[in-house]
Amino acid sequence: MRIKVLIIIISLLILTFSLGITYSYFNSGVVASSVDQKLAGFVFNSEVTDRLEIPVGELSPGESISHNFSITNVKNNTRSDVSILYELSIITPHYAPLVINLYKDNTLVLTCDETYSRNENNELVCKTNSFELSHTRNELNTFELRVTFDGNYNTEEYKNLIDYINVEIKSYQKI
């Protein structure tokens, strides 16, 4: 009788511990968070943002405007701990016959024209290739967006067209 009771107790202990271990094993999880999940942003007019709105409504045929901005891996004197890849997107309805060119360090990296596709809002979306910011040194990439209203379209139908250009950045950690 004693042996039966001892076997039952040992069986119950083994059963209890194995269920507890199995239960905790299948229900374990990890929650992680980051203080700042924006890895890269524009530096424009001394402000950091992830979207630029370029006004082009006052542009007349034959005129050009230029907007300079930069992208860095340093914020508040602290460099990113990881290498960053980023892409730029130019989004515009492209109603007016604008020539939109993006330069990085005075080298043409994108011409936004009708060869790119449109999104569900019928906006033209032009994307650059990826650029990298290293975690080993402070970096500052400078860009210039040049917008020219083609002078050949100097007619009444092109006056007062409402048009805009937005530049957005998408950044992510290099793996």
N, C-alpha and C positions, 0 to 999 in steps of 0.2 A: 504494500500500500504506500509506503514511504517512497519507494522508487517511482511509482506512478505520479505522485504529487510532485516530486522533484523534476520529473520529465515534463510535466505540464507547466511548471513554473519556468523552467529553462526554455521551453518552446514559446511561451508567452513573451519572455524577455527578448528572445531572438526575433520573434515576429514584430514586437513593438519597435525595436531598434532598426530593423530593416525597413519597416514602413516609414519611420521618421526620416531615415537617410534618403530613401527613394522619393519621398514627398518633397524634401528640401532640394534635392537634386533637380527635379523637374520644374520647380517653381522658383529657381534662382534667377536673378536679373540684375542689370546694371543701368543706372541712370547717370548720364553725363551731361554737362552743360558747359557753355563757354561764356565768358563775360561779354566779348564782342565778336559776333559771328560774321561781321563784314570784314573780309580780308583785305580788300583793296578799294580805294575810292578816289574820286577826282579831287584835285586841289585846284580850285577855281576861285579867283577873287579872295584868296586867303581862307576859304571855307572848304571843308571836306564834305563831299556828297557822293551819291552813287547814281545821280541823274542830272544832266544838264539840259536846260531848255534854251535853245538859241532862237532869238527873235529874228524873223526874216520878212515880216509884214511890210516894213518900210522900204524894202529893197526895190529899186527901179531897174528896168532893162539897161544893161551896160555897167551896172554897179557891182562891186564886190565887197564882202565883209570877211573878216578873219577873227577867229576866236582861239586863244591859246589856253591850254590847260595842261596839267601834269598828273601823273599817277606815281605814287610812292609806296614804299613798304615801311615807312616810319610814321608813327602817330604819337604825338606828345613826347617826342624825343626817345621813343621806344621802338626798336626795329622788330618786325615780325619774327616769330620763332620758327616759322615754316616757310619754305619756298612757295610762291604764289604764282598761279597761272591766271591770266585774265583775258577776256575778249571784250571788245567794244561793239556796240550796236548803234547804228544810226537809224532812227525811225522818223519817217516823214510821209505826209500824204502825196507829196511831190506833184502838186497841182501846177505850180509855176515851173517854167523851164529852167530850173536851177542846175548848175554844175556844182556838185558837192564832192570835194576832195579832202581826204584826211592824210596828214603827214605826221610821221614820227621821226624826230630828229632831222627834219628837212628832207626826208625820203617818203615818197608817196606809198602809202600802205593800203589805201582803199579809195575807189571812185564809186560813189553811190549813184546808181542809175537803174533804169528799168530792166536790167538783166537779173536783178534780185527779185525774190518773191515778195508777195504782199501777205499781211496777216488777216485775221478775221474782221478787223476794222478797216480793211482796204488801205492800210498804211504800208509803204515800202519799207522793208526791213533789210538793212545791209550790215553784215557782220564781218569783223576782221578775223584774221587768224589769231591764235593764242600768242600772248607775250608772257615773259617770265620775269619775276622779281625774286632774286635770291635772298635767302635768309642769312647769308654769310657777310653781307655788306649793305650799307645804306644805298638805295637806288632811287633815282628820280627819272622817269620817262616823260619827255615833253612832247606834246602833240599840238598841231595847228589844224583847225578846221577852216577851210577856205570855201566860201560859197559865192558863186558868181551867177548873176541873172544875165542870161544870154542876151546880148544887145540886138540880135536879129529879131527878137520878139517885141519890138517897140511899137505895139499896136494897142488900141483901146481894149480889146478882149482880155489882155493880160494885166491891165491895171487893176489895182485893188483886189487881187487874188489873196485869199486868206491861206497862208501856208505856215508851217512851223517845222522845226527840226529838233528832235530830242536825241541826246546821246546818253546811252546807258552802259554801265559796266557790269559784267558778270565775272566774279572771281571765285577761285576754289583752290584748295591746297594741292600742291603737286605731290603725287605719291611715288 
